Amino acid sequence: SLTLVDAESLNDVLALAESERLVLVDSLNDVLVLVESLTLVDVDPLNDVLALVESLTLVDADSLNDVLALAESLTLVDVDSLN
């Protein structure tokens, strides 16, 4: 799991996830797979995730909780820190 460094970016993800209505479990699973495969090191990858989430209509509250739990476990780090 990743270590959280940028709380504001994480809050943006949580706010976005909370504002979505979950509709398709398969689409949500696609998001989870994508997020799990990402290592967030700067704002650009995060924006890619946000753009994907904004394009989905999700449906199931339990699935939303899974997204929130996953988002809370992520930590955004800076490329310089990785170096």
N, CA, C and O atoms as a Maestro MAE file, in Angstrom:
{
 s_m_m2io_version
 :::
 2.0.0
}

f_m_ct {
 s_m_title
 :::
 protein
 m_atom[332] {
  # First column is atom index #
  i_m_mmod_type
  r_m_x_coord
  r_m_y_coord
  r_m_z_coord
  i_m_residue_number
  s_m_chain_name
  s_m_pdb_residue_name
  s_m_pdb_atom_name
  i_m_atomic_number
  :::
  1 25 0.838 -1.195 0.000 1 A "SER " " N  " 7
  2 3 0.000 0.000 0.000 1 A "SER " " CA " 6
  3 2 0.875 1.247 0.000 1 A "SER " " C  " 6
  4 15 2.037 1.205 0.403 1 A "SER " " O  " 8
  5 25 0.315 2.331 -0.446 2 A "LEU " " N  " 7
  6 3 1.082 3.572 -0.582 2 A "LEU " " CA " 6
  7 2 0.999 4.399 0.688 2 A "LEU " " C  " 6
  8 15 0.123 4.183 1.526 2 A "LEU " " O  " 8
  9 25 1.905 5.337 0.821 3 A "THR " " N  " 7
  10 3 1.927 6.209 1.991 3 A "THR " " CA " 6
  11 2 1.354 7.572 1.641 3 A "THR " " C  " 6
  12 15 1.736 8.157 0.627 3 A "THR " " O  " 8
  13 25 0.452 8.086 2.455 4 A "LEU " " N  " 7
  14 3 -0.202 9.362 2.137 4 A "LEU " " CA " 6
  15 2 0.680 10.535 2.497 4 A "LEU " " C  " 6
  16 15 1.199 10.622 3.610 4 A "LEU " " O  " 8
  17 25 0.846 11.444 1.539 5 A "VAL " " N  " 7
  18 3 1.646 12.627 1.798 5 A "VAL " " CA " 6
  19 2 0.856 13.890 1.536 5 A "VAL " " C  " 6
  20 15 1.027 14.879 2.249 5 A "VAL " " O  " 8
  21 25 -0.007 13.885 0.529 6 A "ASP " " N  " 7
  22 3 -0.731 15.089 0.133 6 A "ASP " " CA " 6
  23 2 -2.199 14.966 0.522 6 A "ASP " " C  " 6
  24 15 -2.995 14.387 -0.217 6 A "ASP " " O  " 8
  25 25 -2.555 15.512 1.683 7 A "ALA " " N  " 7
  26 3 -3.919 15.369 2.193 7 A "ALA " " CA " 6
  27 2 -4.943 16.085 1.327 7 A "ALA " " C  " 6
  28 15 -6.063 15.598 1.173 7 A "ALA " " O  " 8
  29 25 -4.583 17.230 0.759 8 A "GLU " " N  " 7
  30 3 -5.545 17.975 -0.050 8 A "GLU " " CA " 6
  31 2 -5.955 17.201 -1.292 8 A "GLU " " C  " 6
  32 15 -7.137 17.160 -1.632 8 A "GLU " " O  " 8
  33 25 -5.004 16.591 -1.967 9 A "SER " " N  " 7
  34 3 -5.329 15.802 -3.153 9 A "SER " " CA " 6
  35 2 -6.194 14.610 -2.782 9 A "SER " " C  " 6
  36 15 -7.124 14.264 -3.510 9 A "SER " " O  " 8
  37 25 -5.894 13.986 -1.661 10 A "LEU " " N  " 7
  38 3 -6.692 12.850 -1.203 10 A "LEU " " CA " 6
  39 2 -8.114 13.301 -0.902 10 A "LEU " " C  " 6
  40 15 -9.071 12.609 -1.251 10 A "LEU " " O  " 8
  41 25 -8.260 14.456 -0.256 11 A "ASN " " N  " 7
  42 3 -9.594 14.971 0.041 11 A "ASN " " CA " 6
  43 2 -10.381 15.238 -1.232 11 A "ASN " " C  " 6
  44 15 -11.596 15.046 -1.263 11 A "ASN " " O  " 8
  45 25 -9.694 15.681 -2.287 12 A "ASP " " N  " 7
  46 3 -10.357 15.893 -3.570 12 A "ASP " " CA " 6
  47 2 -10.923 14.577 -4.092 12 A "ASP " " C  " 6
  48 15 -12.041 14.535 -4.604 12 A "ASP " " O  " 8
  49 25 -10.146 13.507 -3.961 13 A "VAL " " N  " 7
  50 3 -10.603 12.194 -4.419 13 A "VAL " " CA " 6
  51 2 -11.801 11.748 -3.598 13 A "VAL " " C  " 6
  52 15 -12.788 11.266 -4.154 13 A "VAL " " O  " 8
  53 25 -11.727 11.903 -2.275 14 A "LEU " " N  " 7
  54 3 -12.822 11.483 -1.407 14 A "LEU " " CA " 6
  55 2 -14.085 12.279 -1.700 14 A "LEU " " C  " 6
  56 15 -15.177 11.713 -1.758 14 A "LEU " " O  " 8
  57 25 -13.944 13.596 -1.888 15 A "ALA " " N  " 7
  58 3 -15.101 14.434 -2.177 15 A "ALA " " CA " 6
  59 2 -15.749 14.012 -3.487 15 A "ALA " " C  " 6
  60 15 -16.974 13.953 -3.594 15 A "ALA " " O  " 8
  61 25 -14.925 13.721 -4.476 16 A "LEU " " N  " 7
  62 3 -15.446 13.294 -5.774 16 A "LEU " " CA " 6
  63 2 -16.159 11.954 -5.641 16 A "LEU " " C  " 6
  64 15 -17.255 11.774 -6.171 16 A "LEU " " O  " 8
  65 25 -15.541 11.021 -4.939 17 A "ALA " " N  " 7
  66 3 -16.146 9.699 -4.777 17 A "ALA " " CA " 6
  67 2 -17.477 9.800 -4.043 17 A "ALA " " C  " 6
  68 15 -18.432 9.109 -4.398 17 A "ALA " " O  " 8
  69 25 -17.552 10.656 -3.017 18 A "GLU " " N  " 7
  70 3 -18.783 10.809 -2.252 18 A "GLU " " CA " 6
  71 2 -19.893 11.442 -3.083 18 A "GLU " " C  " 6
  72 15 -21.072 11.250 -2.785 18 A "GLU " " O  " 8
  73 25 -19.529 12.194 -4.123 19 A "SER " " N  " 7
  74 3 -20.527 12.884 -4.927 19 A "SER " " CA " 6
  75 2 -21.084 12.005 -6.040 19 A "SER " " C  " 6
  76 15 -22.066 12.370 -6.687 19 A "SER " " O  " 8
  77 25 -20.463 10.851 -6.265 20 A "GLU " " N  " 7
  78 3 -20.893 9.962 -7.350 20 A "GLU " " CA " 6
  79 2 -22.028 9.055 -6.894 20 A "GLU " " C  " 6
  80 15 -22.102 8.669 -5.727 20 A "GLU " " O  " 8
  81 25 -22.911 8.719 -7.831 21 A "ARG " " N  " 7
  82 3 -23.921 7.699 -7.580 21 A "ARG " " CA " 6
  83 2 -23.447 6.443 -8.281 21 A "ARG " " C  " 6
  84 15 -23.182 6.455 -9.483 21 A "ARG " " O  " 8
  85 25 -23.342 5.360 -7.529 22 A "LEU " " N  " 7
  86 3 -22.806 4.135 -8.122 22 A "LEU " " CA " 6
  87 2 -23.878 3.412 -8.915 22 A "LEU " " C  " 6
  88 15 -24.995 3.221 -8.432 22 A "LEU " " O  " 8
  89 25 -23.537 3.006 -10.141 23 A "VAL " " N  " 7
  90 3 -24.515 2.345 -10.997 23 A "VAL " " CA " 6
  91 2 -24.104 1.001 -11.538 23 A "VAL " " C  " 6
  92 15 -24.923 0.082 -11.558 23 A "VAL " " O  " 8
  93 25 -22.895 0.847 -11.969 24 A "LEU " " N  " 7
  94 3 -22.456 -0.401 -12.581 24 A "LEU " " CA " 6
  95 2 -21.291 -0.999 -11.806 24 A "LEU " " C  " 6
  96 15 -20.210 -0.414 -11.747 24 A "LEU " " O  " 8
  97 25 -21.515 -2.160 -11.215 25 A "VAL " " N  " 7
  98 3 -20.464 -2.790 -10.425 25 A "VAL " " CA " 6
  99 2 -19.244 -3.084 -11.289 25 A "VAL " " C  " 6
  100 15 -18.110 -2.923 -10.839 25 A "VAL " " O  " 8
  101 25 -19.474 -3.517 -12.532 26 A "ASP " " N  " 7
  102 3 -18.349 -3.823 -13.415 26 A "ASP " " CA " 6
  103 2 -17.487 -2.591 -13.651 26 A "ASP " " C  " 6
  104 15 -16.259 -2.674 -13.631 26 A "ASP " " O  " 8
  105 25 -18.125 -1.454 -13.872 27 A "SER " " N  " 7
  106 3 -17.368 -0.219 -14.082 27 A "SER " " CA " 6
  107 2 -16.577 0.143 -12.834 27 A "SER " " C  " 6
  108 15 -15.434 0.591 -12.922 27 A "SER " " O  " 8
  109 25 -17.193 -0.053 -11.668 28 A "LEU " " N  " 7
  110 3 -16.501 0.233 -10.414 28 A "LEU " " CA " 6
  111 2 -15.288 -0.674 -10.264 28 A "LEU " " C  " 6
  112 15 -14.219 -0.232 -9.842 28 A "LEU " " O  " 8
  113 25 -15.462 -1.944 -10.611 29 A "ASN " " N  " 7
  114 3 -14.328 -2.865 -10.523 29 A "ASN " " CA " 6
  115 2 -13.195 -2.423 -11.435 29 A "ASN " " C  " 6
  116 15 -12.022 -2.574 -11.094 29 A "ASN " " O  " 8
  117 25 -13.547 -1.874 -12.600 30 A "ASP " " N  " 7
  118 3 -12.525 -1.359 -13.506 30 A "ASP " " CA " 6
  119 2 -11.750 -0.227 -12.838 30 A "ASP " " C  " 6
  120 15 -10.530 -0.138 -12.976 30 A "ASP " " O  " 8
  121 25 -12.463 0.637 -12.114 31 A "VAL " " N  " 7
  122 3 -11.807 1.744 -11.413 31 A "VAL " " CA " 6
  123 2 -10.877 1.198 -10.343 31 A "VAL " " C  " 6
  124 15 -9.738 1.648 -10.211 31 A "VAL " " O  " 8
  125 25 -11.361 0.227 -9.579 32 A "LEU " " N  " 7
  126 3 -10.549 -0.344 -8.505 32 A "LEU " " CA " 6
  127 2 -9.283 -0.978 -9.061 32 A "LEU " " C  " 6
  128 15 -8.199 -0.804 -8.505 32 A "LEU " " O  " 8
  129 25 -9.422 -1.712 -10.156 33 A "VAL " " N  " 7
  130 3 -8.252 -2.340 -10.767 33 A "VAL " " CA " 6
  131 2 -7.267 -1.272 -11.218 33 A "VAL " " C  " 6
  132 15 -6.061 -1.403 -11.012 33 A "VAL " " O  " 8
  133 25 -7.787 -0.212 -11.835 34 A "LEU " " N  " 7
  134 3 -6.914 0.857 -12.311 34 A "LEU " " CA " 6
  135 2 -6.207 1.536 -11.143 34 A "LEU " " C  " 6
  136 15 -4.994 1.738 -11.181 34 A "LEU " " O  " 8
  137 25 -6.963 1.886 -10.109 35 A "VAL " " N  " 7
  138 3 -6.372 2.584 -8.972 35 A "VAL " " CA " 6
  139 2 -5.322 1.710 -8.298 35 A "VAL " " C  " 6
  140 15 -4.256 2.196 -7.920 35 A "VAL " " O  " 8
  141 25 -5.623 0.406 -8.144 36 A "GLU " " N  " 7
  142 3 -4.670 -0.489 -7.491 36 A "GLU " " CA " 6
  143 2 -3.382 -0.621 -8.293 36 A "GLU " " C  " 6
  144 15 -2.325 -0.910 -7.732 36 A "GLU " " O  " 8
  145 25 -3.468 -0.410 -9.610 37 A "SER " " N  " 7
  146 3 -2.286 -0.577 -10.451 37 A "SER " " CA " 6
  147 2 -1.453 0.693 -10.543 37 A "SER " " C  " 6
  148 15 -0.349 0.677 -11.089 37 A "SER " " O  " 8
  149 25 -1.980 1.798 -10.008 38 A "LEU " " N  " 7
  150 3 -1.268 3.074 -10.123 38 A "LEU " " CA " 6
  151 2 -0.360 3.323 -8.931 38 A "LEU " " C  " 6
  152 15 -0.667 2.932 -7.805 38 A "LEU " " O  " 8
  153 25 0.750 3.970 -9.192 39 A "THR " " N  " 7
  154 3 1.586 4.520 -8.139 39 A "THR " " CA " 6
  155 2 1.524 6.020 -8.356 39 A "THR " " C  " 6
  156 15 2.098 6.539 -9.314 39 A "THR " " O  " 8
  157 25 0.832 6.715 -7.473 40 A "LEU " " N  " 7
  158 3 0.639 8.145 -7.682 40 A "LEU " " CA " 6
  159 2 1.873 8.902 -7.224 40 A "LEU " " C  " 6
  160 15 2.248 8.822 -6.054 40 A "LEU " " O  " 8
  161 25 2.511 9.637 -8.130 41 A "VAL " " N  " 7
  162 3 3.696 10.386 -7.766 41 A "VAL " " CA " 6
  163 2 3.541 11.867 -8.044 41 A "VAL " " C  " 6
  164 15 4.327 12.671 -7.544 41 A "VAL " " O  " 8
  165 25 2.547 12.245 -8.827 42 A "ASP " " N  " 7
  166 3 2.319 13.664 -9.067 42 A "ASP " " CA " 6
  167 2 0.867 13.912 -9.426 42 A "ASP " " C  " 6
  168 15 0.070 12.975 -9.471 42 A "ASP " " O  " 8
  169 25 0.518 15.153 -9.679 43 A "VAL " " N  " 7
  170 3 -0.872 15.529 -9.909 43 A "VAL " " CA " 6
  171 2 -1.423 14.943 -11.204 43 A "VAL " " C  " 6
  172 15 -2.616 14.645 -11.280 43 A "VAL " " O  " 8
  173 25 -0.595 14.773 -12.213 44 A "ASP " " N  " 7
  174 3 -1.098 14.291 -13.500 44 A "ASP " " CA " 6
  175 2 -1.755 12.912 -13.409 44 A "ASP " " C  " 6
  176 15 -2.865 12.741 -13.912 44 A "ASP " " O  " 8
  177 25 -1.107 11.926 -12.785 45 A "PRO " " N  " 7
  178 3 -1.783 10.636 -12.648 45 A "PRO " " CA " 6
  179 2 -3.070 10.751 -11.839 45 A "PRO " " C  " 6
  180 15 -4.050 10.071 -12.145 45 A "PRO " " O  " 8
  181 25 -3.083 11.597 -10.817 46 A "LEU " " N  " 7
  182 3 -4.290 11.777 -10.017 46 A "LEU " " CA " 6
  183 2 -5.404 12.344 -10.882 46 A "LEU " " C  " 6
  184 15 -6.553 11.915 -10.774 46 A "LEU " " O  " 8
  185 25 -5.079 13.301 -11.735 47 A "ASN " " N  " 7
  186 3 -6.085 13.876 -12.623 47 A "ASN " " CA " 6
  187 2 -6.640 12.827 -13.569 47 A "ASN " " C  " 6
  188 15 -7.825 12.852 -13.901 47 A "ASN " " O  " 8
  189 25 -5.786 11.898 -14.007 48 A "ASP " " N  " 7
  190 3 -6.254 10.811 -14.869 48 A "ASP " " CA " 6
  191 2 -7.296 9.966 -14.140 48 A "ASP " " C  " 6
  192 15 -8.300 9.563 -14.729 48 A "ASP " " O  " 8
  193 25 -7.054 9.702 -12.865 49 A "VAL " " N  " 7
  194 3 -8.005 8.921 -12.072 49 A "VAL " " CA " 6
  195 2 -9.301 9.697 -11.902 49 A "VAL " " C  " 6
  196 15 -10.384 9.133 -12.057 49 A "VAL " " O  " 8
  197 25 -9.204 10.984 -11.584 50 A "LEU " " N  " 7
  198 3 -10.397 11.804 -11.402 50 A "LEU " " CA " 6
  199 2 -11.220 11.865 -12.680 50 A "LEU " " C  " 6
  200 15 -12.447 11.781 -12.636 50 A "LEU " " O  " 8
  201 25 -10.550 12.009 -13.816 51 A "ALA " " N  " 7
  202 3 -11.254 12.071 -15.098 51 A "ALA " " CA " 6
  203 2 -12.004 10.770 -15.351 51 A "ALA " " C  " 6
  204 15 -13.135 10.786 -15.836 51 A "ALA " " O  " 8
  205 25 -11.375 9.646 -15.022 52 A "LEU " " N  " 7
  206 3 -12.033 8.355 -15.214 52 A "LEU " " CA " 6
  207 2 -13.249 8.226 -14.302 52 A "LEU " " C  " 6
  208 15 -14.317 7.800 -14.742 52 A "LEU " " O  " 8
  209 25 -13.087 8.593 -13.039 53 A "VAL " " N  " 7
  210 3 -14.194 8.485 -12.087 53 A "VAL " " CA " 6
  211 2 -15.343 9.388 -12.511 53 A "VAL " " C  " 6
  212 15 -16.505 8.995 -12.419 53 A "VAL " " O  " 8
  213 25 -15.025 10.613 -12.980 54 A "GLU " " N  " 7
  214 3 -16.072 11.535 -13.407 54 A "GLU " " CA " 6
  215 2 -16.853 10.994 -14.598 54 A "GLU " " C  " 6
  216 15 -18.016 11.353 -14.787 54 A "GLU " " O  " 8
  217 25 -16.231 10.138 -15.401 55 A "SER " " N  " 7
  218 3 -16.897 9.626 -16.594 55 A "SER " " CA " 6
  219 2 -17.789 8.426 -16.291 55 A "SER " " C  " 6
  220 15 -18.528 7.969 -17.163 55 A "SER " " O  " 8
  221 25 -17.729 7.917 -15.075 56 A "LEU " " N  " 7
  222 3 -18.511 6.732 -14.710 56 A "LEU " " CA " 6
  223 2 -19.769 7.116 -13.953 56 A "LEU " " C  " 6
  224 15 -19.809 8.120 -13.241 56 A "LEU " " O  " 8
  225 25 -20.796 6.291 -14.125 57 A "THR " " N  " 7
  226 3 -21.985 6.411 -13.283 57 A "THR " " CA " 6
  227 2 -22.006 5.150 -12.440 57 A "THR " " C  " 6
  228 15 -22.254 4.065 -12.965 57 A "THR " " O  " 8
  229 25 -21.754 5.269 -11.154 58 A "LEU " " N  " 7
  230 3 -21.645 4.094 -10.288 58 A "LEU " " CA " 6
  231 2 -22.952 3.895 -9.523 58 A "LEU " " C  " 6
  232 15 -23.715 4.849 -9.373 58 A "LEU " " O  " 8
  233 25 -23.241 2.659 -9.024 59 A "VAL " " N  " 7
  234 3 -24.557 2.428 -8.428 59 A "VAL " " CA " 6
  235 2 -24.691 1.932 -6.991 59 A "VAL " " C  " 6
  236 15 -25.693 2.257 -6.353 59 A "VAL " " O  " 8
  237 25 -23.781 1.191 -6.456 60 A "ASP " " N  " 7
  238 3 -23.960 0.440 -5.212 60 A "ASP " " CA " 6
  239 2 -23.239 1.105 -4.043 60 A "ASP " " C  " 6
  240 15 -22.039 1.362 -4.134 60 A "ASP " " O  " 8
  241 25 -23.932 1.385 -2.963 61 A "ALA " " N  " 7
  242 3 -23.327 2.103 -1.832 61 A "ALA " " CA " 6
  243 2 -22.161 1.328 -1.234 61 A "ALA " " C  " 6
  244 15 -21.150 1.921 -0.857 61 A "ALA " " O  " 8
  245 25 -22.293 0.005 -1.143 62 A "ASP " " N  " 7
  246 3 -21.201 -0.805 -0.605 62 A "ASP " " CA " 6
  247 2 -19.954 -0.665 -1.471 62 A "ASP " " C  " 6
  248 15 -18.834 -0.578 -0.967 62 A "ASP " " O  " 8
  249 25 -20.171 -0.646 -2.773 63 A "SER " " N  " 7
  250 3 -19.034 -0.480 -3.677 63 A "SER " " CA " 6
  251 2 -18.389 0.885 -3.477 63 A "SER " " C  " 6
  252 15 -17.167 1.015 -3.547 63 A "SER " " O  " 8
  253 25 -19.211 1.902 -3.228 64 A "LEU " " N  " 7
  254 3 -18.670 3.237 -2.978 64 A "LEU " " CA " 6
  255 2 -17.790 3.221 -1.737 64 A "LEU " " C  " 6
  256 15 -16.728 3.843 -1.715 64 A "LEU " " O  " 8
  257 25 -18.230 2.513 -0.707 65 A "ASN " " N  " 7
  258 3 -17.421 2.411 0.509 65 A "ASN " " CA " 6
  259 2 -16.081 1.758 0.213 65 A "ASN " " C  " 6
  260 15 -15.063 2.119 0.804 65 A "ASN " " O  " 8
  261 25 -16.081 0.790 -0.706 66 A "ASP " " N  " 7
  262 3 -14.825 0.162 -1.098 66 A "ASP " " CA " 6
  263 2 -13.897 1.186 -1.736 66 A "ASP " " C  " 6
  264 15 -12.693 1.186 -1.483 66 A "ASP " " O  " 8
  265 25 -14.468 2.064 -2.569 67 A "VAL " " N  " 7
  266 3 -13.664 3.102 -3.214 67 A "VAL " " CA " 6
  267 2 -13.098 4.045 -2.166 67 A "VAL " " C  " 6
  268 15 -11.918 4.392 -2.212 67 A "VAL " " O  " 8
  269 25 -13.936 4.464 -1.217 68 A "LEU " " N  " 7
  270 3 -13.482 5.380 -0.170 68 A "LEU " " CA " 6
  271 2 -12.376 4.736 0.663 68 A "LEU " " C  " 6
  272 15 -11.384 5.387 0.991 68 A "LEU " " O  " 8
  273 25 -12.545 3.468 1.003 69 A "ALA " " N  " 7
  274 3 -11.531 2.778 1.792 69 A "ALA " " CA " 6
  275 2 -10.224 2.700 1.018 69 A "ALA " " C  " 6
  276 15 -9.146 2.894 1.580 69 A "ALA " " O  " 8
  277 25 -10.327 2.415 -0.274 70 A "LEU " " N  " 7
  278 3 -9.122 2.335 -1.098 70 A "LEU " " CA " 6
  279 2 -8.465 3.703 -1.204 70 A "LEU " " C  " 6
  280 15 -7.245 3.821 -1.088 70 A "LEU " " O  " 8
  281 25 -9.270 4.733 -1.423 71 A "ALA " " N  " 7
  282 3 -8.720 6.078 -1.553 71 A "ALA " " CA " 6
  283 2 -8.027 6.499 -0.261 71 A "ALA " " C  " 6
  284 15 -6.972 7.133 -0.291 71 A "ALA " " O  " 8
  285 25 -8.632 6.139 0.885 72 A "GLU " " N  " 7
  286 3 -8.038 6.509 2.167 72 A "GLU " " CA " 6
  287 2 -6.701 5.810 2.395 72 A "GLU " " C  " 6
  288 15 -5.866 6.298 3.157 72 A "GLU " " O  " 8
  289 25 -6.496 4.670 1.736 73 A "SER " " N  " 7
  290 3 -5.254 3.929 1.935 73 A "SER " " CA " 6
  291 2 -4.135 4.428 1.025 73 A "SER " " C  " 6
  292 15 -2.986 4.007 1.154 73 A "SER " " O  " 8
  293 25 -4.479 5.325 0.107 74 A "LEU " " N  " 7
  294 3 -3.471 5.843 -0.817 74 A "LEU " " CA " 6
  295 2 -2.758 7.042 -0.224 74 A "LEU " " C  " 6
  296 15 -3.329 7.803 0.557 74 A "LEU " " O  " 8
  297 25 -1.517 7.193 -0.603 75 A "THR " " N  " 7
  298 3 -0.775 8.374 -0.206 75 A "THR " " CA " 6
  299 2 -0.079 8.915 -1.422 75 A "THR " " C  " 6
  300 15 0.610 8.182 -2.131 75 A "THR " " O  " 8
  301 25 -0.254 10.193 -1.668 76 A "LEU " " N  " 7
  302 3 0.368 10.804 -2.834 76 A "LEU " " CA " 6
  303 2 1.756 11.285 -2.461 76 A "LEU " " C  " 6
  304 15 1.935 11.982 -1.462 76 A "LEU " " O  " 8
  305 25 2.738 10.910 -3.270 77 A "VAL " " N  " 7
  306 3 4.101 11.327 -3.000 77 A "VAL " " CA " 6
  307 2 4.644 12.109 -4.173 77 A "VAL " " C  " 6
  308 15 4.138 12.012 -5.291 77 A "VAL " " O  " 8
  309 25 5.656 12.867 -3.913 78 A "ASP " " N  " 7
  310 3 6.289 13.691 -4.934 78 A "ASP " " CA " 6
  311 2 7.429 12.918 -5.581 78 A "ASP " " C  " 6
  312 15 8.108 12.134 -4.918 78 A "ASP " " O  " 8
  313 25 7.637 13.139 -6.866 79 A "VAL " " N  " 7
  314 3 8.711 12.450 -7.578 79 A "VAL " " CA " 6
  315 2 10.050 12.663 -6.887 79 A "VAL " " C  " 6
  316 15 10.863 11.742 -6.808 79 A "VAL " " O  " 8
  317 25 10.284 13.866 -6.387 80 A "ASP " " N  " 7
  318 3 11.542 14.154 -5.700 80 A "ASP " " CA " 6
  319 2 11.714 13.257 -4.473 80 A "ASP " " C  " 6
  320 15 12.817 12.799 -4.172 80 A "ASP " " O  " 8
  321 25 10.621 13.017 -3.781 81 A "SER " " N  " 7
  322 3 10.697 12.157 -2.604 81 A "SER " " CA " 6
  323 2 11.089 10.744 -2.997 81 A "SER " " C  " 6
  324 15 11.862 10.088 -2.299 81 A "SER " " O  " 8
  325 25 10.549 10.276 -4.128 82 A "LEU " " N  " 7
  326 3 10.894 8.929 -4.583 82 A "LEU " " CA " 6
  327 2 12.363 8.846 -4.967 82 A "LEU " " C  " 6
  328 15 13.010 7.819 -4.762 82 A "LEU " " O  " 8
  329 25 12.890 9.943 -5.528 83 A "ASN " " N  " 7
  330 3 14.298 9.965 -5.907 83 A "ASN " " CA " 6
  331 2 15.158 9.856 -4.655 83 A "ASN " " C  " 6
  332 15 16.386 9.855 -4.748 83 A "ASN " " O  " 8
  :::
 }
 m_bond[331] {
  # First column is bond index #
  i_m_from
  i_m_to
  i_m_order
  :::
  1 1 2 1
  2 2 3 1
  3 3 4 2
  4 3 5 1
  5 5 6 1
  6 6 7 1
  7 7 8 2
  8 7 9 1
  9 9 10 1
  10 10 11 1
  11 11 12 2
  12 11 13 1
  13 13 14 1
  14 14 15 1
  15 15 16 2
  16 15 17 1
  17 17 18 1
  18 18 19 1
  19 19 20 2
  20 19 21 1
  21 21 22 1
  22 22 23 1
  23 23 24 2
  24 23 25 1
  25 25 26 1
  26 26 27 1
  27 27 28 2
  28 27 29 1
  29 29 30 1
  30 30 31 1
  31 31 32 2
  32 31 33 1
  33 33 34 1
  34 34 35 1
  35 35 36 2
  36 35 37 1
  37 37 38 1
  38 38 39 1
  39 39 40 2
  40 39 41 1
  41 41 42 1
  42 42 43 1
  43 43 44 2
  44 43 45 1
  45 45 46 1
  46 46 47 1
  47 47 48 2
  48 47 49 1
  49 49 50 1
  50 50 51 1
  51 51 52 2
  52 51 53 1
  53 53 54 1
  54 54 55 1
  55 55 56 2
  56 55 57 1
  57 57 58 1
  58 58 59 1
  59 59 60 2
  60 59 61 1
  61 61 62 1
  62 62 63 1
  63 63 64 2
  64 63 65 1
  65 65 66 1
  66 66 67 1
  67 67 68 2
  68 67 69 1
  69 69 70 1
  70 70 71 1
  71 71 72 2
  72 71 73 1
  73 73 74 1
  74 74 75 1
  75 75 76 2
  76 75 77 1
  77 77 78 1
  78 78 79 1
  79 79 80 2
  80 79 81 1
  81 81 82 1
  82 82 83 1
  83 83 84 2
  84 83 85 1
  85 85 86 1
  86 86 87 1
  87 87 88 2
  88 87 89 1
  89 89 90 1
  90 90 91 1
  91 91 92 2
  92 91 93 1
  93 93 94 1
  94 94 95 1
  95 95 96 2
  96 95 97 1
  97 97 98 1
  98 98 99 1
  99 99 100 2
  100 99 101 1
  101 101 102 1
  102 102 103 1
  103 103 104 2
  104 103 105 1
  105 105 106 1
  106 106 107 1
  107 107 108 2
  108 107 109 1
  109 109 110 1
  110 110 111 1
  111 111 112 2
  112 111 113 1
  113 113 114 1
  114 114 115 1
  115 115 116 2
  116 115 117 1
  117 117 118 1
  118 118 119 1
  119 119 120 2
  120 119 121 1
  121 121 122 1
  122 122 123 1
  123 123 124 2
  124 123 125 1
  125 125 126 1
  126 126 127 1
  127 127 128 2
  128 127 129 1
  129 129 130 1
  130 130 131 1
  131 131 132 2
  132 131 133 1
  133 133 134 1
  134 134 135 1
  135 135 136 2
  136 135 137 1
  137 137 138 1
  138 138 139 1
  139 139 140 2
  140 139 141 1
  141 141 142 1
  142 142 143 1
  143 143 144 2
  144 143 145 1
  145 145 146 1
  146 146 147 1
  147 147 148 2
  148 147 149 1
  149 149 150 1
  150 150 151 1
  151 151 152 2
  152 151 153 1
  153 153 154 1
  154 154 155 1
  155 155 156 2
  156 155 157 1
  157 157 158 1
  158 158 159 1
  159 159 160 2
  160 159 161 1
  161 161 162 1
  162 162 163 1
  163 163 164 2
  164 163 165 1
  165 165 166 1
  166 166 167 1
  167 167 168 2
  168 167 169 1
  169 169 170 1
  170 170 171 1
  171 171 172 2
  172 171 173 1
  173 173 174 1
  174 174 175 1
  175 175 176 2
  176 175 177 1
  177 177 178 1
  178 178 179 1
  179 179 180 2
  180 179 181 1
  181 181 182 1
  182 182 183 1
  183 183 184 2
  184 183 185 1
  185 185 186 1
  186 186 187 1
  187 187 188 2
  188 187 189 1
  189 189 190 1
  190 190 191 1
  191 191 192 2
  192 191 193 1
  193 193 194 1
  194 194 195 1
  195 195 196 2
  196 195 197 1
  197 197 198 1
  198 198 199 1
  199 199 200 2
  200 199 201 1
  201 201 202 1
  202 202 203 1
  203 203 204 2
  204 203 205 1
  205 205 206 1
  206 206 207 1
  207 207 208 2
  208 207 209 1
  209 209 210 1
  210 210 211 1
  211 211 212 2
  212 211 213 1
  213 213 214 1
  214 214 215 1
  215 215 216 2
  216 215 217 1
  217 217 218 1
  218 218 219 1
  219 219 220 2
  220 219 221 1
  221 221 222 1
  222 222 223 1
  223 223 224 2
  224 223 225 1
  225 225 226 1
  226 226 227 1
  227 227 228 2
  228 227 229 1
  229 229 230 1
  230 230 231 1
  231 231 232 2
  232 231 233 1
  233 233 234 1
  234 234 235 1
  235 235 236 2
  236 235 237 1
  237 237 238 1
  238 238 239 1
  239 239 240 2
  240 239 241 1
  241 241 242 1
  242 242 243 1
  243 243 244 2
  244 243 245 1
  245 245 246 1
  246 246 247 1
  247 247 248 2
  248 247 249 1
  249 249 250 1
  250 250 251 1
  251 251 252 2
  252 251 253 1
  253 253 254 1
  254 254 255 1
  255 255 256 2
  256 255 257 1
  257 257 258 1
  258 258 259 1
  259 259 260 2
  260 259 261 1
  261 261 262 1
  262 262 263 1
  263 263 264 2
  264 263 265 1
  265 265 266 1
  266 266 267 1
  267 267 268 2
  268 267 269 1
  269 269 270 1
  270 270 271 1
  271 271 272 2
  272 271 273 1
  273 273 274 1
  274 274 275 1
  275 275 276 2
  276 275 277 1
  277 277 278 1
  278 278 279 1
  279 279 280 2
  280 279 281 1
  281 281 282 1
  282 282 283 1
  283 283 284 2
  284 283 285 1
  285 285 286 1
  286 286 287 1
  287 287 288 2
  288 287 289 1
  289 289 290 1
  290 290 291 1
  291 291 292 2
  292 291 293 1
  293 293 294 1
  294 294 295 1
  295 295 296 2
  296 295 297 1
  297 297 298 1
  298 298 299 1
  299 299 300 2
  300 299 301 1
  301 301 302 1
  302 302 303 1
  303 303 304 2
  304 303 305 1
  305 305 306 1
  306 306 307 1
  307 307 308 2
  308 307 309 1
  309 309 310 1
  310 310 311 1
  311 311 312 2
  312 311 313 1
  313 313 314 1
  314 314 315 1
  315 315 316 2
  316 315 317 1
  317 317 318 1
  318 318 319 1
  319 319 320 2
  320 319 321 1
  321 321 322 1
  322 322 323 1
  323 323 324 2
  324 323 325 1
  325 325 326 1
  326 326 327 1
  327 327 328 2
  328 327 329 1
  329 329 330 1
  330 330 331 1
  331 331 332 2
  :::
 }
}
